[in-house]
C-alpha cells in the first residue's frame, strides 16, 4: 500500500478486451491498460462540444494541443509548438510548430490545421467556445484572430487586452485547445456541419492514441497511434470501462481485473490503502468547497456577520474527518498551485469571537436561516458540520437538500441565504482563473444575469476589487503582477466577500502498484508514459 499526495506546491497544500470474470489474483495484459471510471457525462467525442473532466481524460490522449501544463510543476511546456514568442504589446503570440508531425490519418499537421481548429470552435459556438468568447473572441472576426503565416507558423491575436500567459494556459486544455485534422474533418462534413455528426463518434487527432471504439455508458477503447510524433507509448491499448459503482472498482482492483480506478468513494479508498498491491494517489485539482452567503439578504450584507461566519467553520475538523480524498484545507480563493498564491490566513473555529462580531452587527442572539446543499455525501456532511458550529453562536440553519439543478439553480436565481457548494475556476494555475470566478462582478444588477460569476450570484460587488483584478491581469511585468495578486488576496481578507472557501478540491485514484507514469489529474492526464513492471 502507498498513499501518494502529489502537488506542484506540496508545502502549500500540506501545510478489445473486457473485464474478466471475478477470480483471485487475476492480471491484466502487460501491454494494455484497463481503467475504470464513470462515463455518465461522456456525451460526445467532438472536442468543440465536450463537457466535464471525464471526456477530457479521453481526448487528452487522442488530440494534441499547442502547449501543455506540466502535471508536477504546473508550468507551460511545448507540445505541438516547439517554441512561442509573446509580442511586446502582449496582444499576440507566435507559435512555431514541430516539423514533420502527422495526424493519425497520415496527413501532415500544419498551422492551417491549427487555424481551422480554432475557427471551427468559434463558428460552432458549442460548450468549449464559451471560455474564448468570455475573453472577447467572436465568430465574426475569426480570420483576424487565427492566422497561419506559413505551414509551421501560427499567430494568435487577442481581441482585447489580456494576460497572454493565461491564454496559453486556456489553450493547453483538451477541447478548446485540441488541434484537428482539417482535411479528415472536411471529408466527413455533412450539410455544412463542419464534421460535427462524424466527430461525435470518431476522432481526427495526432495524440499518442486513436479512438478505436466508443459505446456510450459502456466503454472507450484507445489504440496506439502508429503515426505518433513522440515516443511510442508502452501500452498498445487502453480500455476505459464505465464502472460507476465504487465498490465494483474496488473489487476489480483487488482481484487484478482492472489497473486503475478513477471514481472511488472514500470508504473504498480507505480500504484500498490497506492493500499492499495498490497505490492510492491524491493530487490537487480545480475549484474549492465553500460556504456562500447571499448579500441580497440584509443580514449577510453586513460585513460583521460575514466575518463572524469565518469563525464558525471548523476547518480542521471538516478537512480531517470529511474531506480526505476530496479536499485539503484552503481558506483563500486562489488555488495553491497558482503563482502568487499566499498561505492561508489561519482562520479557526472561534465561537466567542463570532458571537462578539454578531453582537456588533446587531444580532447578539443570532438568527434563523436556511443552508442549501446538494445531497452528495461530502457536501452534506460538511453542511451538517457547519450547521452545528453555526448553532453554537445562535444561528439556526435549516438544511435544504436537492440535486445540482435545484441547489445551484437557486444560487443562479439569487434566491438563497446560505449555501455549501463547490466551484471557483482554477483549471488554469493563474490567480485570475479563481478571482474572476469567485470575486469579480462587473455588474451587480439583477438584469445583468451574470451567472458565470459567483460574485454576481451572491450579490457581492466591490468596485475597488474589480479594478484591482482587471489591473493585475494586464500587468506585463511578472514580478509586479505577483505583488498585485498578493495585495488582492490581502484586500479580500479585509473586505470579507460572500464566499469563504474551507477546502481546496483534490482528486484521488487507486492503481496497481506495478504501474508507473500514471497522471491522475483529469485535466492534464495522458496515458503515453504509463508502464507496467510485469
Secondary structure, DSSP 8 states (H G I E B T S, - for coil): -EEEEE-TTHHHHH---------TT----TTEEEEEE--TT-----TTT--SHHHHHHHTTT---SEEE-TTT--EEESSEEEEEE-TTSSEEEEEE-TT-B-TTS-B--HHHHHHHHHHHHHHT-GGGHHHHHTT--GGGHHHHEEEEETTEEEEE-SS---HHHHHHHHTSTTTT----HHHHHHT--TT-TTHHHHTT-----SSEEEEEEETTTEEEEEE-TT-SSS--S-SEEEEEE---HHHHHHHHHHTS-SEESS--HHHHHHHTT-TTEEEEEEEEEEEEEEEE-TTSHHHHSHHHHHHHHTT--HHHHHHHT-TTTEEE--SSS-TTSTT----------HHHHHHHHHHHT-TT-EEEEEEEESSHHHHHHHHHHHHHHHTTTEEEEEEEE-HHHHHHHHHTT--SEEEEEE---SSSSHHHHHHHHT--S--SGGG--TT-HHHHTT---HHHHHHHHHHHH---HHHHHHHHHHHHHHHHHH--SEEEEEEEEEEEEEETTEES----TTT--STT-EE--
